[in-house]
């Protein structure tokens, strides 16, 4: 089975192309805002680390699944289109990990991915790391998981469920980024809300089609993983669930 995972990762690397994608770039947010987003994101990262540690302790095989989820986030978030000054539109990749390992695994995965991109690939930045963690690996995944669980309770077709969770989760990431930028740079006349609307309107041009693409891609990869024996976390037997 490990060979099949390696093949799947190879396919992802082949469809990904190197880019100089940025989330919110280094130095773009005022220092005060950087500190605020660090403070907001830090508790999620700490809880996520403890969650992942418990998950791996209960089932060591989850290391492979977590690694795959991290690789998926890294590769898709490295594909970008220029968008708002100081930022960019790109696939997020977070919903796959959200539905197979739970949303609490994503903050620490996001931290690792964003640190690697900031330090080695000049994507994003250290000062804006807290803000990028919050939008990419907290806001988006938790919204996606809420959609996934809600539609699941309504017995919506699984593929439709995963697609909508991915699409809405991806848009939620950029909705969050729009407000992060608006808080930092409110419209001089109409304030934060008007600024957020401007940012969202610009993001929508690129992010809506990208979210559609990500939805279809995540459904494809999700079905491959299920066929290889990976069960979404909330469907596991009670003895395997992480409390």
N, C-alpha and C positions, 0 to 999 in steps of 0.2 A: 504493500500500500504506500510505503514511503516513496517508492519510485514514481507512483502516480502523482503524489504531491509535488515532487521535483519537476515532473513534466508540466504540471499546471502552472507552477511558478515560472517555468521557462516560457510558456505561452504568454504570460502576463508581461515578462520582460521584452518579448518580441513586439507586443503591441504598444509598449511604452516607448517614447522617444525622449532623449535628454532635452531639458529645457531650463530656462532660468526663471522658473515660476516663483512668484512671491505671494505670500499670504498678505499680511500687513507688514510692510518692509521695515527694516531697521531704521530707527530715528524718526518715523513718520508720526507716531503718537507722542503727545506731550508726556514728560516724565511722570507727572501726577497720575495720568490715565494708565500708564504702564504699571505703576504700583498698585492701582485699584484692581486691574485685571489679574495681576499676580495674586493678590489677596483673595479674589473671588475663585480663582481656579485651583489654588493650592489645596484646599480641603478635598476637592474632588480627586485630585491626583493621589493624595495620601490614602483616601478610602479605596481608590482604584487599585493601588499597589497591594493593599491588604486583601482585596477581593481576588486579584489574580493569584496571589500567594496561596490563598485557600483553595482556589480552583485547581491549581497545579498539584497541591498537596493531596487533594481528594482523587484526582485523576491525572497522573503524570503525562498521559497521552495528549492532554490539552496544550502542552507546550508547542506541539506541531501546529495545532489549530490557531493558537495565538500568534505564532510566527507567520502563518499564512495570512491572517487578518492584518498584521502589521505591514507585511509586504504589499498587500493589496492597497492599503491606505497610502503607503509611500509612493507606489508606482502611479496610481491614479492622480494623486495630488501633485505629481510632478508634471502633469500635462496641463498647460495653461493657455489662456487667451488674454491679451492685454485688456484691462477694464478700467476701473476707477483709478485715478492717480494714486500711487502708493499701494496698490493692491492689484489683484488679477482674478479672473474667473477660471476655475478648474474643477475637474471631478474631485469628489471627496473620498470615496471608497470606504466610508465609515459604517454604512448600513450592513454590509456583509458581516463584519465582526460583531455588530450590535445584535443581529438575530441568531448568530451561532454561539457566541460566548457571553452575551449580555451587555447592556450599555455601560455597566460599571467597569468593563475591561478597557473601554476606549480612552479615558483620560490618560492612563499611563502609556498606552500605545501611542496616542497622539503626542505625548511629551517626547518619547523616543524618536518618533518620526520627525517632528518639528525641530528638535535639537540637531539631529543628523543633517537635515536640510539646511538649517541656518549656519551651522559650523563648517560643513563641507561643500555645500552646493550654493551658498549665498541665497537661499530661499527664505524669505521671512527675516527674522532677526531675534536677537536675545532680548532686547528691550521690549519687543512686542510679543514675546513668547506667551505670556499669560493671556493676552487677548486672542491670539491665534489658537491656543489650546481650548479656550472657552467656546469659540465659534465652531471650530472644526470637530473637536472630540468631546464636547459636553452638550452644547445646545442642539446640534444636528442629530447626534445619536439618540438622545433622550426623546426628542420629538419623533424620530423614526420609530423607536421602540414603542412609543405610545400608539402610533398609527398601526404598527404591526400587531400589537396585542389587541387593540380595539377591533380591527377588521377580522382578526382571528376568532374573536369571540362571536362575531357575526357569521362565521363560517364562510367568509369570502374565499374564493379560489386562491390557493397558495401563491401561484405566480403573480396574480393581480395584486395580492397583498404585499409581496416583496417589492414589486415594481412601485406601488404607490408609496410605501414606506421609504424607499430609496429616493424617489422623486421629491417628496415633501421634506424629507430630512435634508437633502442637498439644498433645497431652496431655503430651509430654515437656517442653515449655516450662513448663507449670504444675506438673509434678512438680519441676522445677528451682526454680521460684519458691517452692514449698512448703518445700523444704529451705533456701533462702536465708533465708526468714522464720524457720524453725525454728532455724537456727544463731544468728540474732540474738535470738530469744526462745524458748529451750528451756523445756519444761515443768518447773516447779519441783521436781516429784517424780520424774518418769520420764525427763526429759532430751530430747535433740534428736529422737530417733526418734518418741517419743510426740507431740511437738509437730508434727512433719512429718505424721504420720497425721491429726491434727486439721485442719491446713490443707488437706491433700489431700481429706479428706472434705467440706469446705465447698466447695472448688473444683469437685469432681466434679459437684455439683448443677447448676452452670451450664456447666462446661467440656465435659462429655461431649456434651450436645446441640449446643453451639456447634461442637465439633470435627466432629460429623457434618455439620452444615450447611456448614462450611468444606470438608470433603471433597468434597461434591457440587459446590459452587461452583468449586473448583479444577479438578475434572475438566472442567467445562463450559468454563472459560476456557482451560485447557490445550489442549483439542481445537480451540478457535477459533484459537489461536495456531499450532498445528501445520498447520491448514488454510491459514493465511496464509503458510506457508513457514518458520516458525521450528522448527528441529530441536533437541531436547534436546542439551545439550553433549556428553554421553558417546557420542552416536550420530553426531556429526560425523566427517567424514573426518579422518584423522590429521593432515593438513596444517593443519587448522583448530583442532586441539586445543591447549589451553594447558598447557604443561608447567611 
